[in-house]
Amino acid sequence: MSEWHNWAGDQRCRPSRVVHASTVGEISAVVAAAAESGTPLAKSTVKAVGAGHSFTDIALTSGVQLHLDGLSGLQSVNRETLQVTLAGGTRLYDIPALLRPYGLALTNMGDIDRQSIAGAISTGTHGTGLAFGGISTQVVGLTLVIGTGEVVHCSASENAELFSAARVGLGALGIIVSVTLQCVPAFTLHAVERPEPLAQVLEGLVERQRSTDHFEFYWFPHTEVALTKSNTRHPLGRGPAGVKPLSTRSHLVDDVLVSNTLFSALCQVTAKVPAVIPRVNTMASQLVGNREFADASHKVFATERTVRFREMEYAMPLLEIPDVLAELNAMIKRRGFTVSFPVEVRCAAADDIPLSTAYGRETGYIAIHQHVKTDPFDYFRAAEEIFRAHGGRPHWGKWHFLQSNDFSDLYPELELFGRVHSTVDPKRVFRNTYLDRVLS
Ligand SMILES: Cc1cc2nc3c(=O)[nH]c(=O)nc-3n(C[C@H](O)[C@H](O)[C@H](O)COP(=O)(O)OP(=O)(O)OC[C@H]3O[C@@H](n4cnc5c(N)ncnc54)[C@H](O)[C@@H]3O)c2cc1C
């Protein structure tokens, strides 16, 4: 069988069979056959894959690999409740056009839109904004093919424990064939991006996170500069007077040429000559981000990422973020690491989803990256020690080195997840090496 790899190109597998499903019946039959088969373990497993944008081995399989691109699109809209049901394979970038005729939008998004809706929620994909949760918090109903091949619907009032767990289900609880989302009326985002002294940003961080709808910043290691991004919500088409969408030229120069093409070229150089990284970062922090624009929400939330990198992201209690960054900075200096990628800091509201990284606490996220051609692992392990000392929970789709027994202190409702897991997948049809590592 041919080899499959993720977006970053470093997670690879050879599935025993690849199935492109276009009906729920087909998926059900594949799962039921795997559950009933007496073939060796790896061959009797099924793993759905979305856009392959996870950095971890969470989507890898040596069993049947299930693609749901044929199961995509809008299935229903409730104009009163503003809830929409999408097929599980729907890509996030298709959603704005599907919702436009109804004047609706997703409440919040991460910083790209390449993922499938089922893949995005399975790992707890999030954006930023202290009054907003990750995409999973927008889910009000799910339909899954569970480990017996049965099709089960769940919501807060139907199979409530399954619903609770499956909103961030790690691909362990079934194949998600449809997702019902609570949407909001379409809106405009007014974006202000500015380079600022890091110390000043950290000093007023929580106030800014509370007073700005969607606040995030990028800190360039080896510099004292942070690029801040403040996005404010307005009714659709009613952004502040005189503030326009980015022109095509600005988009091409800032986002494509500087953020991707030039950055890619610089990464090729810095991978070979790490000593120049501090100077390059200083230059990069001066080149990007001093602009203001307004546009439909999805055009502001999502950006293009063409430079391939590896990423680790941890969720910490919100108020710990300034201390964690200071320790990260000190560690980078002490260990002599040269880091070419900016460190990204975001935030989210507390939620009640058992395996959500924001479960039960207002959360600050710190994401660290290295170019794919740079070995990131000493840096990632050293950073992980700091994150863990602050009660950090790793993003399920991004690099981390934790094992199942590390999670019991981090997730008070782990037992509920385990109970649901055993009920819906008694034969562990959806298992893979990653799930064996993180779920006992
Ligand atoms: C450039 C880049 C930018 C990113 N930005 C962000 C960001 O801003 N915020 C953030 O939180 N994360 C971000 N991520 C991480 C990404 O959102 C997650 O890893 C997400 O899970 C990827 O979605 P996917 O469709 O590619 O899923 P995959 O990586 O293909 O799969 C992820 C998991 O979902 C499961 N799955 C997929 N489809 C189904 C299904 N139908 N039913 C059940 N399980 C399923 C898979 O089995 C696997 O367990 C980014 C990743 C990249 C590469």
Ligand as a Chemical Component Dictionary entry (heavy atoms), coordinates in Angstrom:
data_LIG
# 
_chem_comp.id                   LIG 
_chem_comp.type                 NON-POLYMER 
_chem_comp.pdbx_formal_charge   0 
_chem_comp.three_letter_code    LIG 
# 
loop_
_chem_comp_atom.comp_id 
_chem_comp_atom.atom_id 
_chem_comp_atom.alt_atom_id 
_chem_comp_atom.type_symbol 
_chem_comp_atom.charge 
_chem_comp_atom.model_Cartn_x 
_chem_comp_atom.model_Cartn_y 
_chem_comp_atom.model_Cartn_z 
_chem_comp_atom.pdbx_ordinal 
LIG C1  C1  C 0 -0.548  24.895 9.823  1  
LIG C2  C2  C 0 -1.389  24.419 10.977 2  
LIG C3  C3  C 0 -2.085  25.346 11.722 3  
LIG C4  C4  C 0 -2.879  24.912 12.818 4  
LIG N1  N1  N 0 -3.548  25.860 13.546 5  
LIG C5  C5  C 0 -4.246  25.472 14.638 6  
LIG C6  C6  C 0 -4.940  26.421 15.449 7  
LIG O1  O1  O 0 -4.984  27.606 15.151 8  
LIG N2  N2  N 0 -5.552  25.984 16.583 9  
LIG C7  C7  C 0 -5.522  24.664 16.959 10 
LIG O2  O2  O 0 -6.052  24.330 18.012 11 
LIG N3  N3  N 0 -4.923  23.743 16.186 12 
LIG C8  C8  C 0 -4.300  24.101 15.040 13 
LIG N4  N4  N 0 -3.686  23.159 14.266 14 
LIG C9  C9  C 0 -3.873  21.734 14.612 15 
LIG C10 C10 C 0 -5.079  21.162 13.867 16 
LIG O3  O3  O 0 -6.191  22.016 13.941 17 
LIG C11 C11 C 0 -5.517  19.828 14.521 18 
LIG O4  O4  O 0 -4.464  18.945 14.592 19 
LIG C12 C12 C 0 -6.709  19.200 13.782 20 
LIG O5  O5  O 0 -7.079  18.035 14.458 21 
LIG C13 C13 C 0 -6.417  18.841 12.332 22 
LIG O6  O6  O 0 -7.622  18.512 11.681 23 
LIG P1  P1  P 0 -7.603  17.462 10.499 24 
LIG O7  O7  O 0 -8.898  17.518 9.786  25 
LIG O8  O8  O 0 -6.382  17.639 9.693  26 
LIG O9  O9  O 0 -7.536  16.098 11.323 27 
LIG P2  P2  P 0 -6.439  14.939 11.247 28 
LIG O10 O10 O 0 -5.133  15.487 11.678 29 
LIG O11 O11 O 0 -6.517  14.272 9.940  30 
LIG O12 O12 O 0 -7.002  13.964 12.378 31 
LIG C14 C14 C 0 -6.995  14.365 13.719 32 
LIG C15 C15 C 0 -7.793  13.373 14.553 33 
LIG O13 O13 O 0 -9.161  13.449 14.188 34 
LIG C16 C16 C 0 -9.630  12.157 13.883 35 
LIG N5  N5  N 0 -10.665 12.269 12.862 36 
LIG C17 C17 C 0 -10.600 12.848 11.654 37 
LIG N6  N6  N 0 -11.781 12.717 11.039 38 
LIG C18 C18 C 0 -12.593 12.049 11.878 39 
LIG C19 C19 C 0 -13.930 11.607 11.827 40 
LIG N7  N7  N 0 -14.702 11.825 10.761 41 
LIG N8  N8  N 0 -14.437 10.943 12.899 42 
LIG C20 C20 C 0 -13.685 10.713 13.992 43 
LIG N9  N9  N 0 -12.421 11.090 14.095 44 
LIG C21 C21 C 0 -11.873 11.767 13.057 45 
LIG C22 C22 C 0 -8.402  11.419 13.365 46 
LIG O14 O14 O 0 -8.601  10.006 13.453 47 
LIG C23 C23 C 0 -7.385  11.910 14.353 48 
LIG O15 O15 O 0 -7.546  11.228 15.559 49 
LIG C24 C24 C 0 -2.940  23.525 13.152 50 
LIG C25 C25 C 0 -2.236  22.595 12.367 51 
LIG C26 C26 C 0 -1.473  23.034 11.288 52 
LIG C27 C27 C 0 -0.732  22.020 10.447 53 
# 
loop_
_chem_comp_bond.comp_id 
_chem_comp_bond.atom_id_1 
_chem_comp_bond.atom_id_2 
_chem_comp_bond.value_order 
_chem_comp_bond.pdbx_ordinal 
LIG C1  C2  SING 1  
LIG C2  C3  SING 2  
LIG C2  C26 DOUB 3  
LIG C3  C4  DOUB 4  
LIG C4  N1  SING 5  
LIG C4  C24 SING 6  
LIG N1  C5  DOUB 7  
LIG C5  C6  SING 8  
LIG C5  C8  SING 9  
LIG C6  O1  DOUB 10 
LIG C6  N2  SING 11 
LIG N2  C7  SING 12 
LIG C7  O2  DOUB 13 
LIG C7  N3  SING 14 
LIG N3  C8  DOUB 15 
LIG C8  N4  SING 16 
LIG N4  C9  SING 17 
LIG N4  C24 SING 18 
LIG C9  C10 SING 19 
LIG C10 O3  SING 20 
LIG C10 C11 SING 21 
LIG C11 O4  SING 22 
LIG C11 C12 SING 23 
LIG C12 O5  SING 24 
LIG C12 C13 SING 25 
LIG C13 O6  SING 26 
LIG O6  P1  SING 27 
LIG P1  O7  DOUB 28 
LIG P1  O8  SING 29 
LIG P1  O9  SING 30 
LIG O9  P2  SING 31 
LIG P2  O10 DOUB 32 
LIG P2  O11 SING 33 
LIG P2  O12 SING 34 
LIG O12 C14 SING 35 
LIG C14 C15 SING 36 
LIG C15 O13 SING 37 
LIG C15 C23 SING 38 
LIG O13 C16 SING 39 
LIG C16 N5  SING 40 
LIG C16 C22 SING 41 
LIG N5  C17 SING 42 
LIG N5  C21 SING 43 
LIG C17 N6  DOUB 44 
LIG N6  C18 SING 45 
LIG C18 C19 SING 46 
LIG C18 C21 DOUB 47 
LIG C19 N7  SING 48 
LIG C19 N8  DOUB 49 
LIG N8  C20 SING 50 
LIG C20 N9  DOUB 51 
LIG N9  C21 SING 52 
LIG C22 O14 SING 53 
LIG C22 C23 SING 54 
LIG C23 O15 SING 55 
LIG C24 C25 DOUB 56 
LIG C25 C26 SING 57 
LIG C26 C27 SING 58 
# 
